[in-house]
Amino acid sequence: MGILNTISRLRGRDRLIVSNNRSFARFDYRKQLTDYTYVVFDTELTGLNRKKDEIIAIGAVRIRDLQIDLGETFHYYVKPQNRDHTRATLIHRITPQQLEEAPPLETVLPLFLKFIEEDLLVGHYVPIDTGFLDRATRKLYNGTIANPSLDTMRMAQIYKRMVLGDYHGSQQVADGRYNLQRLSTELNLPYFEAHDALEDALQTAYLFIFLVKKLHSVGIRTIRELFAAGKELAHTARTPDGV
């Protein structure tokens, strides 16, 4: 019975991923950015090594009709498998006791996947978060989710170039000019404490709404147009002299 139960659980996990992927098989990238529902999320990590570091918190908030729905938030601490991860707690203000008492990723991840359902994902430098999320879903569900994700850092680069005329902005990532808190202060957005998953998600949500409205004014109104602008920005970064 133990083997049968294990097979049954694995099949259930596979069905979750298959169902998610099927939902986005014919995703329409031509709709207005304002027409989608988003989950803005952030993960707190023990470090950036995808082979050994772990998720220790997930925070998220939903955006509908380009408005933050404070009635729909998600925030969980996650107990890491490696209990020696203590340095990260100093950065994230998470105590070892909080992590010891937290549920494991096996419990938190399905709750998060249920929360996001078929919404689009948004994060600040989102490839880091989605990279760890993909690693977790591959381990637990034998696959990865297909929810499209938008990166507010890349959107901020596009905004500074197309709205403000800053043609060197794409090369200023390394010096911290696209740090979430720094950008939010620069743009006079509400301030939230850094290095808290839910607070960072809320900070990112305000930034995302601001950027969607600003980019709309220069003709970027769909996800397809946003992705095209991002590709053009990447090309310019590789050829800064316009060659």
Secondary structure, DSSP 8 states (H G I E B T S, - for coil): -HHHHHHHHHHHHHHHHHHHHHHTTT--TTSBGGGS-EEEEEEEES-S-TTT--EEEEEEEEEETTEEEEEEEEEEE-B-S-TT--HHHHHHT--HHHHHHS-BHHHHHHHHHHHHTT-EEEETTHHHHHHHHHHHHHHHHSS-----EEEHHHHHHHHHHHTT--TTGGG-TTTTTT-HHHHHHHTT-----SS-HHHHHHHHHHHHHHHHHHHHTTT--BHHHHHHHHHHHHHHHHSTT--
